[in-house]
Amino acid sequence: MPEHVEVVIRSILAFSILLIGTRILGKQTISQMTLFDFIAGISLGAMTANLAFNLTIDIHHFLISFFVFILILFVTAYISMKSRRARKFLAGDPTVIIQEGKILEENMRKMRYTLDYLNQQLREKDVFEIEEVSYAMVEPNGTLTVLKKPPFRNVTSKDLHLQTKTEQSLAIELIMDGKIITKNLEEHDLSVEWLEGEVRKRNIKRENVFYAVLSSNGHLYFDFYNDRIPSPVDKE
């Protein structure tokens, strides 16, 4: 087999195996990247990348190594779920860097966390003045959690003693990319005929509907392929 063909095949195989491994480990690996998850992600990526272009690696040896690594990660994640001590060892604890409005310089120094980065993280939380912050801590996955002082917090319905309606259900996607999602219709006792009837009521051509969703309050939202915007922003 020509080497370039083998590289193509091995690349497809490497991608497929990495996808399978990620599915086994779960979404946490990509959504909440702790130090442990970061190391796991780099290791799996390096292993599969080597399989793709390093023709001296035997595929059978790679598969054994890869799935042993996946097994270790899976077992470690399971132990973390069962043991708080193991979870703290692998993921670490949150680190408070602002307490009662005061910056804890020593904690920032231990993490090599600079004031410039702190200000950047605060701005991402819509905080432009440190004096607005009561507490701030760096979570194990690196994100900054902020508790503002009472005068600077957003007003809620509870603060105003307003009655609010309870959400009855989540929004239901009915049409996506122009295709009717029959599974969603069936799960909520809706029919294609009902949907097409709603489309006709609005004098809309079915083939022009790009996206349709039924909100939790019963309102139908439609987006069209032809939005009839004179100067769309995304038009090059």
Buried (B, 14 or more C-beta within 10 A) or exposed (E): EEEEEEBEEBBEBBEEBBEEBBEEBEEEBEEBBBEBBEEBBEBBEEBBEBBBEEEEBEEEEBEEEBBEBBEEBBEBBEBBEEEEEBBEEBBBEEBEBBBEEEBBEEBBEEEEBEEEEBBEBBEEBEBEEBEBBBBBBBBBBEBBEBEBEEEEEEEEEEEEEEEEEEEEEEEBEBBBEBEBBEEBBEEEEBEEEEBEEBBEEEEBEEEBBBBBBBEEEEEBEBEBEEEEEEEEEEEE
